[in-house]
Amino acid sequence: MFDGIQRRVVSAWFPRLASDRMLRAQPLAGPCAVTLRQNNANRIHCLNAAAERQGLQRGMSLSEARIFCPDLQSRAADPQGDQQFLQVLRRWATRYCPWVGLEGDDGLVLDISGAAHLFGGEALMLADMRQRLTRAGFAVRIGLGDTRGAAWALARFGEGVAAPGQPLETLGPLPVAALRLDDKTLTALQRLGLRRISDLAAAARAPLTRRFGPGLLMRLDQALGRQPEQITPLADPPHYGVRITLPEPIGLQGDVMAAAARLLDQLCGKLKAQEAGARSLCLTLRRVDQEPQEVELRLARPLRDPQRILPLFETGLREVGAGFGIDQVRLEATRVEPLPVRQISHVSSDGKDRLDDLISRLGTRIGIDNIQRFLPADSHIPERSFLIAPAAYCEPAGPWVALRPRPLRLFPPEPIAAAGARPPGQFRWRRMSLTTARATGPERIAPEWWLDDDNWRSGLRDYWQVETRQGRRLWLYYTPQDPGWFVQGEFA
C-alpha cells in the first residue's frame, strides 16, 4: 500500500444469495426455500426471510421442513448459476474500487484504500452500496476494517465498522468463530473457555501454538493486522475482438478479404495465447452510411489457424452490399472453446482436418446444424440402435457392434400376406412377387419394457434374413403374439 494511505477493506456477505437470486427472477410470496440434493435427500440449501422466521434452518431435510411449515415453497438449487451471478456482482462492485475479489461462495471483498473520498467518505460509500443492493432485492451484510479478516468477521458476526488502527476494540467482543477457524478448533477453544477474540488475544501464545499449531494464531494476527493478507482481484475474461479503421472506404471483395486476413492474424494470436479456439466468428463491416453488414461463421471444430478460417468467409462476403464503401472492419470470436496445444507426431491428422473444413464449408451454405451423422446407441431394438446428431457437435463413435448382421436400409415395418411361423416360400412386397431361396434365423428380440413405444406393443419379434431368387435380400420378422409377417429392412 502507498505510504500515508491507511489500508481499508470491505467484506460484503450475501447470506441469502441463492434464494434472493431465485426470487428476483420469479417472485413468490410466503416462505420459500432452495433445496440441494445430498445423499439421496433434498436438503435446505438457502432460505428467504419469511422461511427463517418460521424457524427453518439450512441443512434440514425438505420433508422435515414441511412439517414445521406446510406452505413452504421450494425450488432446486443452481450452484453454477449462483457463482456466475456472483461474478456479475463482482464486476458491479468495481464501481467502488478496482480491487475486488471473491470471498467464498457468497461474498465479496473490496480493498477501498484511497477510494472512499470519491463517495464522500466511508459511511456514505457503505450506505450507497447497501442501498443499491437492497433495491436490487439482495440481503447484504457489510463489514469494514483494516484487514480482510476483520472485515470478514464484522460482516458475519457484527456488521459494523472498525476504527482505523483499533481492530481489537471492535473485534474483541466477537466470538472466536469470527476468525475463520474450523469446527474442530472451535470446539476445543470452547472447552478451554476461550469464547471471544479478546480472550484468545490475552492468552499465552506458546501453549496455543503447541496445541493447535500455527494456523490459529495466524488467523488472529491476520485479523488484527499483525500479518499481511492479500486481496487478489479476479482478472476480467479475455475479449476476443479486433477491428481496423480504414483511411479510405473499400468495396471490392478482395480488399475486404485482405482486411479480414489481417484481423484474423491478430485474433488467432490472442486465441493461441489463451490456448483457445473459435467455434463461431462474426465479421462486421461498417459502411460509410453507418449501416453495418454482418457475416457470421460457425465452425465444425475449434480453430485458430488463419489459413483454414479465411476461405470460409468467401461465401458470406459475396452476399454483402458495400454501398458507398466500407470504412471499418471488426472481427469477434463470439464462441470460444479450449484448444490445448497438441503434441506433434508422425501420425498425420490431415484427414480429420479436411473433414472438419468440409463440414464448415458446407455449413456456410446449408447451415451447420443440417449436417448430421449417425452414432451407435446402446439398444438392441433396431429403431433405437442409432442416433442422429449434428456432425459439428459430436465425434464419430464406434466401432458399430452387432451380434447379428443388420440391413443397410431400415424403414418402418411393411406388412406382407403370409401364414405360419417360418418364412413364406412366396410373397408379394411392394407390388413384386418374390420367391424365398434361403432364410436364416430366427433372431428373437424382446421389447424394452421400460420404454413406451407403440411400435413394439405387439411383443416379441422373430427376425429372419431372407434371400430371394430375384436378388432381394430382405429383413423380415414374425410376431408370435399377434401372428403376422413384416418387412423392415433390406441388405446391400
Solvent accessible surface area in square Angstrom, and as a share of the most:
residue,aa,sasa,rsa
1,M,126,0.56
2,F,157,0.65
3,D,146,0.76
4,G,90,0.86
5,I,69,0.35
6,Q,92,0.41
7,R,52,0.19
8,R,11,0.04
9,V,0,0.00
10,V,0,0.00
11,S,1,0.00
12,A,2,0.02
13,W,50,0.18
14,F,1,0.01
15,P,24,0.15
16,R,48,0.17
17,L,9,0.05
18,A,11,0.08
19,S,0,0.00
20,D,13,0.07
21,R,63,0.23
22,M,31,0.14
23,L,36,0.18
24,R,132,0.48
25,A,90,0.70
26,Q,91,0.40
27,P,110,0.69
28,L,46,0.23
29,A,90,0.70
30,G,36,0.34
31,P,13,0.08
32,C,0,0.00
33,A,0,0.00
34,V,4,0.03
35,T,13,0.08
36,L,51,0.25
37,R,150,0.55
38,Q,86,0.38
39,N,145,0.74
40,N,133,0.68
41,A,31,0.24
42,N,60,0.31
43,R,84,0.31
44,I,6,0.03
45,H,59,0.26
46,C,2,0.01
47,L,3,0.01
48,N,13,0.07
49,A,36,0.28
50,A,22,0.17
51,A,0,0.00
52,E,81,0.36
53,R,186,0.68
54,Q,98,0.43
55,G,53,0.51
56,L,5,0.03
57,Q,122,0.54
58,R,126,0.46
59,G,42,0.40
60,M,31,0.14
61,S,24,0.15
62,L,27,0.13
63,S,82,0.53
64,E,77,0.35
65,A,0,0.00
66,R,90,0.33
67,I,134,0.68
68,F,125,0.52
69,C,2,0.01
70,P,111,0.70
71,D,93,0.48
72,L,5,0.02
73,Q,60,0.27
74,S,27,0.17
75,R,83,0.30
76,A,91,0.71
77,A,19,0.15
78,D,69,0.36
79,P,67,0.42
80,Q,128,0.57
81,G,10,0.10
82,D,10,0.05
83,Q,60,0.27
84,Q,108,0.48
85,F,37,0.16
86,L,0,0.00
87,Q,58,0.26
88,V,66,0.38
89,L,12,0.06
90,R,9,0.03
91,R,115,0.42
92,W,72,0.25
93,A,1,0.01
94,T,58,0.34
95,R,104,0.38
96,Y,5,0.02
97,C,4,0.02
98,P,103,0.65
99,W,132,0.46
100,V,0,0.00
101,G,1,0.01
102,L,44,0.22
103,E,16,0.07
104,G,56,0.54
105,D,104,0.54
106,D,39,0.20
107,G,0,0.00
108,L,2,0.01
109,V,1,0.00
110,L,1,0.00
111,D,15,0.08
112,I,1,0.01
113,S,23,0.15
114,G,44,0.42
115,A,11,0.09
116,A,15,0.11
117,H,129,0.58
118,L,128,0.64
119,F,58,0.24
120,G,55,0.53
121,G,25,0.24
122,E,49,0.22
123,A,78,0.60
124,L,108,0.54
125,M,0,0.00
126,L,13,0.07
127,A,51,0.40
128,D,37,0.19
129,M,2,0.01
130,R,86,0.31
131,Q,104,0.46
132,R,90,0.33
133,L,5,0.03
134,T,84,0.49
135,R,167,0.61
136,A,38,0.30
137,G,43,0.41
138,F,6,0.02
139,A,27,0.21
140,V,16,0.09
141,R,75,0.27
142,I,3,0.02
143,G,0,0.00
144,L,0,0.00
145,G,0,0.00
146,D,16,0.08
147,T,12,0.07
148,R,42,0.15
149,G,1,0.01
150,A,0,0.00
151,A,0,0.00
152,W,42,0.15
153,A,0,0.00
154,L,4,0.02
155,A,0,0.00
156,R,31,0.11
157,F,78,0.33
158,G,38,0.37
159,E,65,0.29
160,G,25,0.24
161,V,77,0.44
162,A,1,0.01
163,A,46,0.36
164,P,78,0.49
165,G,58,0.56
166,Q,87,0.39
167,P,20,0.12
168,L,72,0.36
169,E,128,0.58
170,T,42,0.24
171,L,0,0.00
172,G,5,0.05
173,P,80,0.51
174,L,20,0.10
175,P,47,0.30
176,V,1,0.00
177,A,31,0.24
178,A,0,0.00
179,L,3,0.01
180,R,48,0.18
181,L,27,0.13
182,D,85,0.44
183,D,113,0.59
184,K,173,0.73
185,T,21,0.12
186,L,31,0.16
187,T,63,0.37
188,A,18,0.14
189,L,0,0.00
190,Q,75,0.33
191,R,196,0.72
192,L,81,0.40
193,G,33,0.32
194,L,27,0.13
195,R,134,0.49
196,R,120,0.44
197,I,0,0.00
198,S,46,0.29
199,D,56,0.29
200,L,2,0.01
201,A,31,0.24
202,A,90,0.70
203,A,29,0.22
204,A,67,0.52
205,R,106,0.39
206,A,59,0.46
207,P,62,0.39
208,L,11,0.05
209,T,54,0.32
210,R,186,0.68
211,R,147,0.54
212,F,44,0.19
213,G,21,0.20
214,P,107,0.67
215,G,35,0.34
216,L,6,0.03
217,L,12,0.06
218,M,73,0.33
219,R,66,0.24
220,L,1,0.01
221,D,8,0.04
222,Q,19,0.08
223,A,2,0.01
224,L,18,0.09
225,G,45,0.43
226,R,136,0.50
227,Q,74,0.33
228,P,111,0.70
229,E,28,0.12
230,Q,130,0.58
231,I,9,0.04
232,T,101,0.59
233,P,43,0.27
234,L,69,0.34
235,A,93,0.72
236,D,101,0.52
237,P,96,0.60
238,P,68,0.43
239,H,109,0.49
240,Y,26,0.10
241,G,13,0.12
242,V,16,0.09
243,R,156,0.57
244,I,29,0.15
245,T,87,0.51
246,L,28,0.14
247,P,128,0.81
248,E,124,0.55
249,P,65,0.41
250,I,36,0.18
251,G,43,0.42
252,L,128,0.64
253,Q,72,0.32
254,G,52,0.50
255,D,60,0.31
256,V,6,0.04
257,M,26,0.12
258,A,65,0.51
259,A,10,0.08
260,A,0,0.00
261,A,30,0.23
262,R,146,0.53
263,L,0,0.00
264,L,0,0.00
265,D,85,0.44
266,Q,84,0.37
267,L,0,0.00
268,C,8,0.05
269,G,41,0.40
270,K,85,0.36
271,L,1,0.00
272,K,134,0.57
273,A,82,0.64
274,Q,99,0.44
275,E,84,0.37
276,A,8,0.06
277,G,0,0.00
278,A,0,0.00
279,R,17,0.06
280,S,12,0.08
281,L,0,0.00
282,C,24,0.14
283,L,0,0.00
284,T,29,0.17
285,L,1,0.00
286,R,73,0.27
287,R,31,0.11
288,V,63,0.36
289,D,68,0.35
290,Q,117,0.52
291,E,86,0.39
292,P,77,0.48
293,Q,41,0.18
294,E,119,0.53
295,V,11,0.06
296,E,120,0.54
297,L,3,0.02
298,R,94,0.34
299,L,2,0.01
300,A,0,0.00
301,R,31,0.11
302,P,22,0.14
303,L,13,0.06
304,R,41,0.15
305,D,53,0.28
306,P,30,0.19
307,Q,143,0.64
308,R,55,0.20
309,I,1,0.00
310,L,38,0.19
311,P,44,0.28
312,L,7,0.03
313,F,1,0.00
314,E,61,0.27
315,T,25,0.15
316,G,23,0.22
317,L,12,0.06
318,R,143,0.52
319,E,150,0.67
320,V,32,0.18
321,G,37,0.36
322,A,24,0.19
323,G,57,0.55
324,F,175,0.73
325,G,6,0.06
326,I,2,0.01
327,D,27,0.14
328,Q,25,0.11
329,V,0,0.00
330,R,75,0.27
331,L,0,0.00
332,E,44,0.20
333,A,9,0.07
334,T,77,0.45
335,R,109,0.40
336,V,48,0.28
337,E,41,0.19
338,P,112,0.70
339,L,43,0.21
340,P,84,0.53
341,V,102,0.59
342,R,162,0.59
343,Q,167,0.74
344,I,157,0.80
345,S,72,0.46
346,H,177,0.79
347,V,105,0.60
348,S,83,0.54
349,S,45,0.29
350,D,80,0.41
351,G,44,0.42
352,K,93,0.39
353,D,30,0.15
354,R,162,0.59
355,L,79,0.39
356,D,8,0.04
357,D,36,0.19
358,L,90,0.45
359,I,9,0.04
360,S,1,0.01
361,R,99,0.36
362,L,72,0.36
363,G,10,0.09
364,T,44,0.25
365,R,147,0.54
366,I,100,0.51
367,G,31,0.30
368,I,4,0.02
369,D,64,0.33
370,N,99,0.51
371,I,26,0.13
372,Q,103,0.46
373,R,39,0.14
374,F,123,0.51
375,L,23,0.12
376,P,43,0.27
377,A,30,0.23
378,D,156,0.81
379,S,28,0.18
380,H,92,0.41
381,I,3,0.02
382,P,3,0.02
383,E,55,0.25
384,R,83,0.30
385,S,37,0.24
386,F,63,0.26
387,L,102,0.51
388,I,95,0.48
389,A,23,0.18
390,P,44,0.28
391,A,3,0.03
392,A,1,0.00
393,Y,85,0.32
394,C,25,0.15
395,E,93,0.42
396,P,86,0.54
397,A,50,0.39
398,G,52,0.50
399,P,116,0.73
400,W,136,0.48
401,V,125,0.72
402,A,61,0.47
403,L,173,0.86
404,R,104,0.38
405,P,76,0.48
406,R,84,0.31
407,P,17,0.10
408,L,140,0.70
409,R,119,0.43
410,L,65,0.32
411,F,27,0.11
412,P,105,0.66
413,P,40,0.25
414,E,48,0.22
415,P,101,0.63
416,I,17,0.09
417,A,95,0.73
418,A,34,0.26
419,A,94,0.73
420,G,47,0.45
421,A,64,0.50
422,R,168,0.61
423,P,22,0.14
424,P,16,0.10
425,G,48,0.46
426,Q,138,0.61
427,F,10,0.04
428,R,143,0.52
429,W,7,0.02
430,R,110,0.40
431,R,225,0.82
432,M,59,0.26
433,S,72,0.46
434,L,4,0.02
435,T,34,0.20
436,T,27,0.15
437,A,55,0.42
438,R,150,0.55
439,A,37,0.29
440,T,76,0.44
441,G,36,0.35
442,P,71,0.45
443,E,28,0.12
444,R,142,0.52
445,I,7,0.04
446,A,45,0.35
447,P,44,0.28
448,E,17,0.08
449,W,214,0.75
450,W,148,0.52
451,L,72,0.36
452,D,116,0.60
453,D,30,0.16
454,D,104,0.54
455,N,90,0.46
456,W,14,0.05
457,R,165,0.60
458,S,43,0.28
459,G,15,0.15
460,L,46,0.23
461,R,4,0.01
462,D,13,0.07
463,Y,3,0.01
464,W,9,0.03
465,Q,38,0.17
466,V,1,0.00
467,E,51,0.23
468,T,10,0.06
469,R,174,0.64
470,Q,102,0.45
471,G,61,0.58
472,R,83,0.30
473,R,88,0.32
474,L,0,0.00
475,W,2,0.01
476,L,0,0.00
477,Y,7,0.02
478,Y,23,0.09
479,T,4,0.02
480,P,46,0.29
481,Q,103,0.46
482,D,98,0.51
483,P,98,0.61
484,G,19,0.18
485,W,3,0.01
486,F,53,0.22
487,V,0,0.00
488,Q,1,0.00
489,G,0,0.00
490,E,17,0.08
491,F,19,0.08
492,A,103,0.80
